[in-house]
C-alpha cells in the first residue's frame, strides 16, 4: 500500500516535485566470479569487445547517448564494453571505476577505485532475445577482473524483474537496498545493508560536485 501511495503522489505532483525510487545493489567479487565463471556464447559473426572511440556515434544510437556524453565518460576513465556484429553495436555496457553519483536513483555510490560499477546497459530492440545481455556480462566480468577489478557492482530498480532474477544466477549477491525520495528539490536517500545492520542516510539539494555523475 505504501508503494502505491508514493507512486500516486508522483503522478499527482509530477516527478519534478515528488519522486520515489527503490532499488538494490548487487556485487560480485573475484571469488564469486571464479565459482560462476563462464565464457559468453554469441550468434555467428557476433563478438564481445571494447568499443573504440570512433564507434561512439554508433554506440550512441543504440543507447540514446550523445557522442559528447560518451566522450565525457571516456575522459573520466569509463570504458564501454559491448557485443558487436562487425562494427555494428548490438549490446552496450558502460563501466565506471570508484565512486559516483547516480542521478536517476538519487544515490551516492561510495566505492574504491578498484570497484567497477556497470551501468548504461542497453540491448538494441532488434537484438533482444538472443542472450546478448547475459553473455556480455560473462565476458565483461572476465575483462574487468583481468584489468584490476576487485569487485563488480550493478544496480537494479525494484520493477526490473528480469535483472533482479538474472544477476544472482551470474554470481552477484544483493548487498544493499536504497530508498530515494525527492520533494520540492530536496533529495533524501536511505541505503540499507543486506549483509549487516548498517544504514546510511543522505540529504542534499544539489548533486555532489566532487563526484562523477551518471
Secondary structure, DSSP 8 states (H G I E B T S, - for coil): -HHHHHHHHHHHH-TTTEEEEEEEEEEEEHHHHHHT-------TTEEEEE--GGGHHHHHHHHT--HHHHHHHHHTT-EEEEEEETTEEEEEEEEEES-EEEGGGTEEE---TTEEEEEEEEE-GGGTTSSHHHHHHHHHHHHHHHTT-SEEEEEEETT-HHHHHHHHHTT-EEEEEEEEEEETTEEEEEEEESSSS-EEEEEESS--TTS-B-
